[in-house]
Amino acid sequence: MKAICIEKPGKVVLKEIEKPVRKPGEALLKLLYGGICGSDLGSYRGANAYVSYPRIPGHEFSAEIVEIDENEEGLKPGMIVTCNPYFNCGTCYSCRRGLVNACTGNETMGVQREGAFAEYITMPVERIYDGKGLDPKVLTLIEPFCISYHGVQRANVKAGEKVLVVGAGTIGVLAAVAAKAKGAEVTICDVAPDKLEYACRTFGLDHKLLNESPEAFAKGVAALTDGNGFDVTIEAVGMPETFMNCIDAACFGARVVLIGVSKRNLDNFFFTIIQKKELNIYGSRNAMKKDFVELIDLVKSGGIDLEKIVTNTYKWTDAPQAFEEFSANAGKMLKVVIDFT
């Protein structure tokens, strides 16, 4: 069978590999759709802090069960499913405390281990979740929504609070959607005006803030918060500058959530600002099984139209073109989906 492979930064090829054979406790899955995540794009650009090459990317996906043994989850051949792609060791201190998303030896599909972008894959049965009738393309979007939702949960966002999300990529937009669903007043910020306009128009966000310069950013924050700063700020880019945006825009006593990942260090950080503002700073990594289950039910209920996040779809045989064009047009393209059907 064939798989999509990032051989090295800037080079994606279709690679012939062996079709997997499932082991006891695993299911054989046929890929239906996959989403190119920001981390996949980072791998393509050589900017992912965790990836090694060559690597089959992909951890956002939907699939059809081809083979599976009888199991306690009630999963059967023919069912359309999605999966938890973060493999934890089960024995480290984090895992023993139930923090499996923060396993010290975490291996995420498409990053530290081979990903899902192949015609067939195998997955442990306990990592497979029933899509409950959701369209396969929509089901592909559950995993990135989980990443965003987990970050919003970490911040314990409440109705009526002012929330700033820095980054209008898929994760940022979905974090804004999750915060809005909790009744918050949500501002989304980015350097790309097209993405801001699309996010606010499509998902009914309250405000947009174009990050043209430090002066424009500070002026916008002051205007939107009566000079007080935001109750919650969420970083969804993965740059030192955008993390500082979140620190600067936070009110005294605010919660700051870091979802983005970067290879770069934050230089000359006046860390006493954390003490001065009494900030609560949260890292947010991966997601949990309950995030997947809750969001499948939420999207199934019709409360959120996730498919609106998709701006571009490519056939899987056009994957090299998809990565190249996404990298060149990231300021205009939001969620890019690969069609394996």
C-alpha positions, 0 to 999 in steps of 0.5 A: 500500500501507499503512505504519505511521507515527509522525507525531510523538511520541504519534501513530501512523497508517496511511499510504498510500505507494507500493509499492516497486520493487526495484532491481538487487541488491535483493529485494522482501519481503512483511512477515510479523511485526515487533517493536516495539523499545525504540527504536521505543517511544522514538520514539513517546514522543519520547525516541529520541536519533537519530530524526526525524519523520515516520518509519516504524518497525521494524527487527525483522522477518521476511518472505517473498521475493517477487522476487529475482534469482539470487544467491550466497546461494541466496536464492529467492522464497518463502523466509522470511527476516530482515534486517540493518537497520543500513545502513553507508556502507562508506567511513568509518574504522570500516567500513574496519576491519570495524566496520560496526556502528559506522559513523560514518554509520550509518542504522538502519531505523526511526530514521535511515531508513524502517523495515520496518513496511509491507506490502512493503519492498525490501532489498539481497540481502547484508542478507537471511538465510535463516531456515532454517525457523524460525517467522516470529514467532520469526525476528522475534526474532533481531534483538533477540537479536543486540543482546543477544548482541553486548553479551554478546560484548563483555564476553567473559562466561565460565562461573561469572562473576557477571553483572548485567543492569540492565533487564528489557525485551526486550534486557535479558532476552535479554542475561541469556539469552545470558549464562546460555547461556555458563554465567554466574550471572545476576541481572536487575534492574528496577523492575518486579516483574512483569517480573522474575518473568516473566523468571526463571520463563520463562528460568531466570535465577538471581536477580532484584533489585528496584531499589526504592531506592538502598539496596535496590539496594546491599543486594541487590548486596552479598548476591548477591556477598558484598560483592564486586560483579559480574564483569560488569554490563550496562546495557540501559535507557538512563538515567543512573541505570541506568548508575550502577547498573552502575558501582556494582555492578561489582567491581574489575576488572569489565567494564561494557557499555552497550547502552541509549541515552539523550538525557540526560547523566550529571551529577556523575559521579565518574569517578575510580571508573573508575580506582579500580576499574580498570573496563573499559567497553564500548559495544555498538552494533547487531550484525554479520552473524555474530551473526545467522547464529550465533543463527539456528543456535542457536535452530534447534538448540532450545537457546532458546525465543525465542517466550516473550519475546512477551507481546502480539501485534497485527494491523498494522491495530491498530498505533496501539493497540499503541503506545499500550498498550505505552507505557502498560503498559511495566512489564508488557509485554515483547515486542510483535509486529505481525502483518502476515499 
